[in-house]
Amino acid sequence: MKKLAEIVLAIGCGIGGSDLIARLFGKTLKAAFPNYFVLEFVMQLISAAIGLGLLFLFRKEKVLKFSGKDFKEGLACGAPALVIVALSAVNLILDLSGAGGHQMIRWWEILLLALQCILIGFYEEAIFRGIVQELSFEMIGEESLNKARASVALATFFFAALHLTNAISPQISLKAAAMQAISVFWMGLVFGAICYRSGRTIWASVLIHAILDFSAFVASGILFGITQEEAIGATGRGQAITSVIYVIWFLYLMRSHRDEEE
């Protein structure tokens, strides 16, 4: 129960800290940064700083250790992300063909969006793979692959459940938030598996996470000026296909031959 309490505390501190700052300083930040993409970048920068601080607070800074070998292994595990990127590119082409008089956002806003996705990836991976998944390993165990799978699944459950809170936004329906949570669950399993396969460090999963988030935003039409809330509220054309890809991807990464190697 102690480890479970630590998991809840870590999530509460991470999400609660970001939400508290948004509530206390939201109006001030909006006034200081009237551009939507600049404001979101600043907010995610603050969130990333909170995630980094929590890693040290919960003594999980070992996940920040960088190893070229582990990073390459993680990138190899993340190779199927190219399929998701390709689907997003197709969606973008379809959007461009039907864009009519809609104008794309400026190049520096696209750059800020890309940087923001990296910050989102770091923040979420720090909390859910760096802290929650490591605490899950300590609670459930890691001496067998089945226990490792269960630990990854538990951390991913919390990761997906958190996205249900998006329904609080008036622009996002409960149905859209639930669909996102289901999709995020399959995606989170992959992030957890990549982290596990890359020496239980987060750098490879941060990069893959950022790439997939950016692809999802592109596929939703955010390059044509819709907000992130509207992007989440919209059902992507390739959501069902990508969910299937994530399931197959996870099962492959956590295949049973690893038990034989041990």
Secondary structure, 3 states (H helix, E strand, C coil): CHHHHHHHHHHHHHHHHHHHHHHHHHHHHHHHCCCHHHHHHHHHHHHHHHHHHHHHHCCCHHHHCCCHHHHHHHHHHCCCHHHHHHHHHHHHHHHHHCCCCCCCCCHHHHHHHHHHHHHHHHHHHHHHHHHHHHHHHHHHCCCCHHHHHHHHHHHHHHHHHHHHHHHHCCCCCHHHHHHHHHHHHHHHHHHHHHHHHCCCCCHHHHHHHHHHHHHHHHHHCHHHCCCHHHHHHCCCCCHHHHHHHHHHHHHHHCCCHHHHHC
